[in-house]
Each structure stands twice: as structure tokens, then as C-alpha cells.
Amino acid sequence: MKKTTRAACLILVLLLAGLPLFGGPTAGKGTESTRTSALLAHSSDSGQALHTLALGPGLINLSPADEFSTYQWGLKNDGEFRLIELKSKFKSIDNIYDGRNSKDGTMKPGPGDYESTVIGAVTGIDINIQPAWKLYDQAESKRSVIVAIIDTGIDINHLELKDAIWTNPGEIDGDGIDNDGDGYVDDIHGWNFYSGNNQVFTGSEDSHGTHAAGTISAARGAYGIAGITDNNYIKIMPLKALGGEDGLGSPEAVIQAIHYAEAHGASICNLSMGTNAYSEELAQTMKNSSMLFVVSCGNGGVSGLGYDTDIYPVYPASLPYDNIISVANLMFDGTLSSDSNYGATSVDIAAPGSYILSTVPGNAYGFMSGTSMAAPMVTGVAAMLYSYRQDISLSDVKTILLNSSRKLDTLTGKMVSGGLLDAYGALTSR
């Protein structure tokens, strides 16, 4: 069989998706119970579980004070990123000579064994955030917005995130009393519905949620990367409903988290998770919710290829409700990632989701890929828009995001909008 090797690079830098690449910033640095009903973090779509959908770079002038922002191609794409795929030219007849492995397991290809395919970035395939930042920063008044992230936990002490974390104003930290009478004791920064306690961060299993949080709200101009939103106005509510090595959780935990988020003022909810199993209770909970849900549409099946969710739905992304935005994963060349699902009526919009650099636990940063990474892009812009445009209602946000998306031929017929998320287009849409 043929062997394939992929490498992503920015000039001479090798990028390994899903693995921490950079150490933490320096303080002070400037300018899913059964498999068919479980919820799982979408690093890759595995069967019928409700799970997270996760499986690169941007420019020097994106945010100069953030030393790694040059790798955030989803925010600003200058065409620097490359994905190199190596394929063997010849089919192996047996395993003796397959790959010519040495004693240490490394491959020793012979002359001309491989041919390479290069996927290059296309300048401008990004969410057009810079002019949107300028508009937002110049606005005299903005609306405060709470964004619930129902996922694995979030490292609330990460330097990039600590000032963006929501605090429950009705609770006194550490007194062992349910001060606000909501049924949760010491829920200062949210709740762990996976374990039933107030520990919204439990360690490395919470990388997925931490990564989503960084995309939305990392501190711009302070440490390593730039988040989409201004953490003075947009706060993140950590609600851990997924856990364990595979990022699984029950629909019941997600339902409880949705009720909690609503009761405590969240208006937008990021759900980077999915399953092939339909839950009527979850569907009704979301349908009757006052929140706007941004949901990852899934990373294909066992073949590793994305499929049409109009035919094979993924939940909750495929629920046909006006308060759900289903998001696909766009590559840096303006095409859908090969593992991203799609659907002319069941998927709404595309956003960058491959080789996305964001926060991971321990004041570190890592690349991850998948529709789980694309959804927070839309969540961030949705929150930014709702904060900036005080003349609109929450129900207007979805319409504006879809109508203002940048239309691409590669997306035509693949989703409702046929377009790429455009932050500036959304803020200036009338």
C-alpha cells in the first residue's frame, strides 16, 4: 500500500497539529455514558458519539505585541502557510521493503521513492479581523456579552484567559455556601457537570476547551496570541460537560449546562461537539433556549472524509432551528478541509479550522485542527458583533453573519451561506 506523510510549514518551521508548539508567555511581557449517546470533543469524529470536533499560521503585522500571532493565519492570511503531503510512488509488494525502516523505526526511502504535493495558503483567506478590531475599539459604548463554552474544562489561570473568565456575582468564593441559591455551591467561575463539582479545570484533559477559549478571548496585545474579542466586554463562562481521555460526556450533562448558562446570563453558547445519535430532550432544550448556539458540523466518518449532513445528520449541528449556526472547517487555501462535513441546508457557514494556534493548559500554546476549531471563530465574531451593534437583537446575529460572509466558489452548494466568516463585513452590515 502507498504511504502518505504530511507536514505543514511556515517557511522552515514544522507545525504539528494538535501538539503544543510553544511554551507559555512570560508574565509582564508587553506590547459523550454509552458510545452512541456520549458527547466527545471534536478533535476527530468517532462514530455516534457526541464529541468535540478537532482532529498554522498568520502574519507579523496582525498583532505585533503577541509574539506568536504570526502563526494565526485564520485571523490574517498572508499566504505564508504550506501543507506538504509526501506520497510513495510505488505500491509495496510485501512488508520487507515497505518503507525501508531502520532499527530505530525511521524511514529510509530510496532515490525518488516519494513525490510531494504542496497545498499553499491563499492570501486573504481569513476572517478579516483587523479592520473589525479598529471599528470595535473606536466605538464609544459596547454591550457586555457572556459566552458559555460547554466543552471540556478551561484553564482559567492561563495568562491569556484569566481576565476573560466570567465570575458569578452572586457567589462568595470558598465559603461552602450556595449564596445565590442556584443549587451549586461555590460556582464562582461556572460548573463541572461532568464530575458534579466546581472544578472547571482538571488538567490536561481540558486542552480542547482551553483551545476554544483562546480563539475567542485570548488577551490581544499582551502575551503570545490574539483572541477575537475584547475581554473587557466579552466574558467566557466555563461549563465542563466533557471529560476523560477521549473527551466524552452525556447529553444530560450538556442539557444541565445549557440551563445553567441561561440562568446566569449567557447569550451565546459554543458547542464544539457532536454525535450521530438524536436526543429529543437535547433538541427541545436548544429549541426553547434564548441563547444563540454555534456548533461544529463534524469531521467526517471512519474514512476520514467529510460527508453530507443533509443525508447523514450530525447532532446538534443538524437541528433545524433558527438559533443554531452550524460551522464547517475551511483550509487556508479557501477550500473545505477534506475531513469537514458539509450540507447545503444543514451547514451554515465556514470558518478557519485547520492548523489553528491557540491556548492549551499550563500557559502554553498548541495547534489543533477540526470543525471544533472553526466553531469558536464564529462564536468570537458573533459575540463581537452583538457587543458592537447595540441596535440589533440576538436573533439578528445569525442572519447578519451569514449574509455578510464572503462568498467563495469552493463553498457554493456546500452550505447555506456559501461563504467564509467575515468579521468586518458583519460589523458594517446594515
C-alpha positions as CSV (number, residue, x, y, z in Angstrom):
1,M,0.0,0.0,0.0
2,K,1.1,3.5,-0.5
3,K,2.3,5.6,2.4
4,T,1.5,9.2,2.9
5,T,3.2,11.7,5.1
6,R,2.0,15.2,5.8
7,A,3.9,18.2,7.1
8,A,2.8,21.8,7.5
9,C,5.3,24.5,7.4
10,L,5.7,28.2,7.6
11,I,8.9,29.0,5.8
12,L,11.2,26.5,7.6
13,V,9.1,25.9,10.7
14,L,7.4,22.5,11.1
15,L,4.0,22.6,12.6
16,L,2.5,19.5,14.3
17,A,-1.3,19.9,14.6
18,G,-2.8,19.2,18.0
19,L,0.5,19.3,19.8
20,P,1.8,22.1,22.0
21,L,4.4,24.0,20.0
22,F,5.3,27.0,22.1
23,G,5.9,27.4,25.8
24,G,4.0,29.8,27.9
25,P,4.2,33.5,27.8
26,T,6.3,35.5,30.2
27,A,4.3,37.4,32.8
28,G,4.6,41.1,32.3
29,K,5.6,40.8,28.6
30,G,4.2,43.7,26.7
31,T,3.1,45.4,23.8
32,E,-20.1,11.8,25.3
33,S,-22.4,7.0,29.1
34,T,-22.7,4.8,26.1
35,R,-20.8,5.3,23.0
36,T,-24.0,6.1,21.0
37,S,-25.2,8.8,23.4
38,A,-21.9,10.2,24.7
39,L,-20.6,13.7,24.0
40,L,-17.0,13.9,22.8
41,A,-14.6,16.7,22.0
42,H,-14.3,17.1,18.2
43,S,-10.7,16.5,17.5
44,S,-11.8,13.8,15.2
45,D,-15.3,12.5,14.6
46,S,-15.6,9.0,16.0
47,G,-18.9,7.2,15.2
48,Q,-22.0,8.1,17.0
49,A,-20.6,9.9,20.0
50,L,-21.4,13.5,20.8
51,H,-17.9,14.8,20.8
52,T,-15.6,17.7,20.2
53,L,-14.7,18.2,16.5
54,A,-10.9,18.7,16.5
55,L,-8.5,16.4,14.7
56,G,-0.6,27.0,11.3
57,P,0.0,30.5,10.8
58,G,-0.9,34.2,10.1
59,L,1.2,37.5,9.9
60,I,3.8,39.5,11.6
61,N,1.6,42.6,11.5
62,L,-1.5,41.0,12.9
63,S,-0.8,41.9,16.5
64,P,2.9,42.8,16.9
65,A,2.8,42.7,20.7
66,D,1.7,39.0,20.6
67,E,4.8,37.1,19.7
68,F,3.1,34.0,18.2
69,S,0.3,35.9,16.3
70,T,2.3,35.4,13.1
71,Y,1.0,31.8,13.1
72,Q,-2.6,32.8,13.3
73,W,-3.5,32.5,9.7
74,G,-7.2,32.3,10.4
75,L,-7.1,35.9,11.5
76,K,-4.7,37.2,8.9
77,N,-3.5,35.1,6.0
78,D,-0.6,36.4,4.0
79,G,-0.1,33.2,2.0
80,E,2.9,32.0,4.1
81,F,1.5,28.6,5.2
82,R,2.2,25.4,3.3
83,L,0.9,21.8,3.8
84,I,3.3,19.3,2.2
85,E,2.0,15.8,1.5
86,L,4.5,13.1,0.6
87,K,3.2,10.0,-1.2
88,S,5.2,7.0,-2.2
89,K,5.4,6.5,-5.9
90,F,5.3,2.7,-5.7
91,K,3.0,0.1,-4.2
92,S,4.8,-2.2,-1.8
93,I,4.6,-5.9,-2.6
94,D,5.4,-7.1,0.9
95,N,6.4,-5.7,4.2
96,I,10.1,-6.5,3.9
97,Y,11.0,-3.5,1.9
98,D,8.0,-1.3,2.8
99,G,9.4,2.0,3.9
100,R,12.9,0.5,4.4
101,N,12.7,1.0,8.1
102,S,15.9,1.3,10.1
103,K,16.4,-0.2,13.5
104,D,15.2,2.9,15.2
105,G,12.0,2.9,13.2
106,T,12.8,5.8,11.0
107,M,12.2,5.6,7.3
108,K,15.0,5.3,4.8
109,P,13.5,6.0,1.4
110,G,15.4,5.2,-1.7
111,P,16.1,7.7,-4.5
112,G,12.8,9.0,-6.0
113,D,10.6,6.9,-3.7
114,Y,8.3,9.9,-2.9
115,E,6.5,12.6,-4.7
116,S,5.2,15.7,-2.9
117,T,2.0,17.6,-3.2
118,V,2.0,21.1,-1.8
119,I,-1.1,22.9,-0.6
120,G,-0.3,26.6,-0.4
121,A,-2.1,29.3,1.5
122,V,-4.1,31.9,-0.4
123,T,-3.6,35.5,0.7
124,G,-6.8,36.9,2.2
125,I,-8.5,33.6,3.2
126,D,-9.1,34.7,6.7
127,I,-11.9,36.2,8.9
128,N,-10.9,39.8,8.1
129,I,-10.4,40.7,11.7
130,Q,-8.1,43.7,11.7
131,P,-10.5,46.4,10.3
132,A,-13.1,44.9,12.6
133,W,-10.9,45.4,15.6
134,K,-10.3,49.0,14.6
135,L,-14.1,49.7,14.4
136,Y,-14.8,48.0,17.6
137,D,-12.0,49.7,19.5
138,Q,-13.2,53.1,18.3
139,A,-16.8,52.6,19.5
140,E,-17.7,54.7,22.4
141,S,-20.0,52.2,24.0
142,K,-20.4,48.4,23.8
143,R,-22.7,45.8,25.2
144,S,-21.3,43.3,27.7
145,V,-21.7,39.7,26.5
146,I,-21.3,36.4,28.3
147,V,-20.3,33.4,26.1
148,A,-20.8,29.9,27.5
149,I,-18.3,27.3,26.4
150,I,-19.8,23.9,27.0
151,D,-16.9,21.6,26.4
152,T,-14.1,20.0,28.4
153,G,-12.8,22.3,31.1
154,I,-10.9,25.5,30.6
155,D,-7.6,26.5,32.2
156,I,-8.9,29.7,33.9
157,N,-5.5,30.6,35.2
158,H,-3.8,30.7,31.8
159,L,-2.3,34.2,31.4
160,E,-4.1,34.7,28.2
161,L,-7.5,33.8,29.7
162,K,-7.6,34.9,33.3
163,D,-9.0,38.3,32.7
164,A,-11.7,36.9,30.3
165,I,-13.3,34.4,32.7
166,W,-16.8,35.1,33.9
167,T,-17.3,35.5,37.7
168,N,-20.6,34.7,39.4
169,P,-21.6,37.9,41.1
170,G,-23.9,36.1,43.5
171,E,-21.4,33.7,45.0
172,I,-18.7,34.0,47.7
173,D,-15.6,32.1,46.9
174,G,-14.7,29.2,49.2
175,D,-17.4,29.7,51.9
176,G,-19.1,26.3,51.2
177,I,-22.4,28.0,50.9
178,D,-24.8,28.3,47.9
179,N,-25.0,32.0,48.3
180,D,-27.2,32.7,45.2
181,G,-29.5,29.7,45.8
182,D,-28.9,28.3,42.3
183,G,-28.2,24.7,43.6
184,Y,-24.5,24.9,43.1
185,V,-22.1,25.6,45.9
186,D,-19.1,27.9,45.2
187,D,-19.8,28.1,41.5
188,I,-17.5,31.1,41.2
189,H,-16.5,30.6,37.6
190,G,-19.0,28.1,36.3
191,W,-19.6,24.4,37.0
192,N,-18.2,21.0,36.2
193,F,-21.3,19.0,35.0
194,Y,-19.0,16.0,34.1
195,S,-17.9,15.4,37.7
196,G,-20.5,17.4,39.7
197,N,-18.3,19.9,41.3
198,N,-17.0,23.5,40.9
199,Q,-13.7,22.4,39.3
200,V,-13.9,23.9,35.8
201,F,-10.3,22.9,35.1
202,T,-8.9,19.5,36.0
203,G,-5.7,19.3,33.9
204,S,-4.5,18.2,30.5
205,E,-7.9,16.6,29.6
206,D,-9.2,20.1,29.3
207,S,-7.0,21.1,26.3
208,H,-9.9,21.1,23.9
209,G,-12.0,23.6,25.9
210,T,-8.9,25.8,26.7
211,H,-8.1,25.9,23.0
212,A,-11.6,27.1,22.1
213,A,-11.5,29.8,24.8
214,G,-8.2,31.2,23.5
215,T,-9.5,31.6,19.9
216,I,-12.4,33.6,21.3
217,S,-10.8,35.6,24.1
218,A,-7.0,35.4,24.4
219,A,-5.7,38.7,25.6
220,R,-4.8,40.8,22.5
221,G,-1.6,42.7,22.7
222,A,-0.4,41.1,25.9
223,Y,1.3,37.7,25.6
224,G,1.5,35.2,22.8
225,I,-1.6,35.3,20.6
226,A,-4.6,37.5,19.9
227,G,-8.1,36.4,20.6
228,I,-11.0,37.7,18.6
229,T,-12.9,39.5,21.3
230,D,-12.2,42.3,23.8
231,N,-12.2,40.7,27.3
232,N,-13.2,43.9,28.9
233,Y,-16.7,43.4,27.4
234,I,-16.9,39.7,26.5
235,K,-16.6,37.1,29.2
236,I,-16.2,33.3,29.0
237,M,-18.3,31.1,31.2
238,P,-16.6,27.7,31.6
239,L,-19.0,24.8,31.7
240,K,-17.3,21.4,31.7
241,A,-19.6,18.7,30.4
242,L,-17.0,16.5,28.6
243,G,-14.1,14.7,30.2
244,G,-11.7,11.8,30.3
245,E,-9.0,10.9,27.8
246,D,-11.5,10.9,24.9
247,G,-13.5,14.0,25.9
248,L,-16.8,12.2,26.4
249,G,-19.9,13.2,28.2
250,S,-23.7,12.6,28.4
251,P,-26.4,14.6,26.7
252,E,-27.8,15.1,30.2
253,A,-24.7,17.0,31.3
254,V,-24.9,19.2,28.3
255,I,-28.6,19.9,29.0
256,Q,-27.8,20.9,32.6
257,A,-25.0,23.2,31.4
258,I,-27.4,24.9,28.9
259,H,-29.9,25.6,31.7
260,Y,-27.1,26.9,33.9
261,A,-25.8,29.2,31.2
262,E,-29.2,30.7,30.5
263,A,-29.9,31.2,34.2
264,H,-26.7,33.1,34.6
265,G,-26.9,35.5,31.7
266,A,-25.1,33.8,28.8
267,S,-26.4,34.9,25.4
268,I,-24.1,32.9,23.1
269,C,-23.0,29.3,23.5
270,N,-20.2,27.4,21.8
271,L,-20.7,23.7,21.3
272,S,-17.7,22.1,19.6
273,M,-19.1,18.6,19.9
274,G,-21.4,16.2,18.0
275,T,-23.0,12.8,17.6
276,N,-24.9,10.7,15.1
277,A,-27.5,9.9,17.8
278,Y,-30.5,12.1,18.2
279,S,-31.6,13.2,21.6
280,E,-35.1,14.6,21.8
281,E,-34.5,16.2,25.2
282,L,-31.4,18.0,24.0
283,A,-33.1,19.1,20.8
284,Q,-36.0,20.6,22.7
285,T,-33.7,22.2,25.2
286,M,-31.9,24.0,22.5
287,K,-35.0,24.9,20.5
288,N,-36.6,26.5,23.6
289,S,-33.4,28.3,24.7
290,S,-33.0,32.0,24.5
291,M,-29.3,31.6,23.5
292,L,-27.6,31.5,20.1
293,F,-25.7,28.2,19.7
294,V,-22.6,28.0,17.5
295,V,-22.0,24.3,16.7
296,S,-19.3,22.3,14.9
297,C,-20.7,20.3,12.0
298,G,-18.4,17.3,12.3
299,N,-15.2,15.8,10.9
300,G,-16.4,13.0,8.6
301,G,-16.5,9.3,9.3
302,V,-14.1,6.4,9.7
303,S,-12.8,7.1,6.2
304,G,-11.5,10.4,7.3
305,L,-13.6,12.2,4.7
306,G,-16.3,14.7,5.3
307,Y,-19.9,13.8,4.3
308,D,-23.2,15.4,3.5
309,T,-25.1,16.1,6.8
310,D,-28.3,16.8,4.8
311,I,-28.2,13.0,4.3
312,Y,-26.4,11.8,7.4
313,P,-27.1,14.3,10.1
314,V,-24.8,15.2,13.0
315,Y,-26.4,16.5,16.2
316,P,-26.8,19.1,17.5
317,A,-25.4,20.9,14.4
318,S,-28.1,19.5,12.1
319,L,-31.0,20.6,14.2
320,P,-33.2,22.8,12.0
321,Y,-33.6,25.7,14.4
322,D,-33.1,29.4,13.9
323,N,-30.9,29.8,17.0
324,I,-28.2,27.3,15.7
325,I,-25.3,28.1,13.5
326,S,-23.6,25.1,12.0
327,V,-19.9,25.6,11.1
328,A,-17.6,23.9,8.6
329,N,-13.8,23.8,8.6
330,L,-12.1,25.9,5.9
331,M,-8.5,25.4,4.9
332,F,-6.0,28.2,4.3
333,D,-6.4,27.9,0.5
334,G,-10.1,28.6,0.6
335,T,-11.3,25.0,0.2
336,L,-13.1,22.9,2.8
337,S,-10.9,20.6,4.7
338,S,-11.2,17.1,3.3
339,D,-12.5,15.8,6.7
340,S,-15.0,18.6,7.2
341,N,-18.7,17.7,6.8
342,Y,-20.9,19.9,4.7
343,G,-24.6,20.3,3.8
344,A,-26.5,22.7,1.5
345,T,-29.2,23.1,4.1
346,S,-27.7,21.7,7.3
347,V,-24.5,23.7,7.4
348,D,-24.5,27.4,7.6
349,I,-21.0,28.9,7.2
350,A,-17.3,28.1,7.0
351,A,-14.5,29.4,9.2
352,P,-10.8,28.6,9.5
353,G,-10.3,25.4,11.4
354,S,-7.1,23.7,10.2
355,Y,-3.8,24.2,12.0
356,I,-5.2,26.7,14.4
357,L,-2.9,28.0,17.1
358,S,-4.5,28.8,20.5
359,T,-4.1,28.3,24.2
360,V,-3.6,24.9,25.9
361,P,-3.2,24.2,29.6
362,G,-0.1,25.4,31.5
363,N,0.4,28.8,29.9
364,A,1.2,27.1,26.6
365,Y,0.0,27.1,23.0
366,G,-0.8,24.4,20.6
367,F,-2.1,23.7,17.1
368,M,-5.4,21.8,16.6
369,S,-7.5,21.1,13.6
370,G,-11.2,20.3,13.0
371,T,-14.6,21.8,13.0
372,S,-14.2,22.2,16.7
373,M,-11.6,24.9,15.9
374,A,-13.8,26.6,13.3
375,A,-16.8,27.0,15.6
376,P,-15.1,29.3,18.1
377,M,-14.1,31.6,15.3
378,V,-17.8,32.1,14.5
379,T,-18.6,32.3,18.3
380,G,-16.0,35.0,18.7
381,V,-17.3,37.1,15.8
382,A,-20.9,36.6,16.9
383,A,-20.0,37.9,20.4
384,M,-18.1,40.8,18.9
385,L,-21.0,41.8,16.6
386,Y,-23.6,41.5,19.4
387,S,-21.4,43.7,21.6
388,Y,-20.7,46.3,19.0
389,R,-24.1,46.6,17.4
390,Q,-26.4,47.6,20.3
391,D,-29.1,48.3,17.8
392,I,-29.6,44.6,16.9
393,S,-31.2,41.7,18.8
394,L,-29.6,38.4,19.4
395,S,-31.9,36.8,16.8
396,D,-30.3,39.1,14.2
397,V,-26.8,37.9,14.7
398,K,-27.1,34.7,12.7
399,T,-28.7,36.5,9.7
400,I,-26.0,39.1,9.7
401,L,-23.2,36.6,9.9
402,L,-24.5,34.5,7.0
403,N,-25.4,37.5,4.8
404,S,-22.1,39.2,5.3
405,S,-20.0,36.1,4.7
406,R,-17.5,36.3,1.8
407,K,-18.9,34.1,-1.0
408,L,-16.4,31.5,-2.4
409,D,-17.0,29.3,-5.4
410,T,-15.5,26.4,-3.4
411,L,-18.3,26.7,-0.9
412,T,-21.2,27.2,-3.3
413,G,-23.8,24.4,-2.7
414,K,-21.9,23.2,0.3
415,M,-23.7,25.3,2.9
416,V,-26.5,27.8,3.3
417,S,-24.4,31.0,3.1
418,G,-21.8,29.6,0.6
419,G,-19.3,31.8,2.3
420,L,-16.5,32.4,4.7
421,L,-16.9,34.2,8.0
422,D,-16.1,37.9,7.7
423,A,-15.8,39.9,10.9
424,Y,-15.5,43.4,9.3
425,G,-18.4,42.6,6.9
426,A,-20.6,41.6,9.8
427,L,-19.8,44.8,11.8
428,T,-20.5,47.0,8.9
429,S,-23.6,45.2,7.6
430,R,-26.8,47.2,7.5
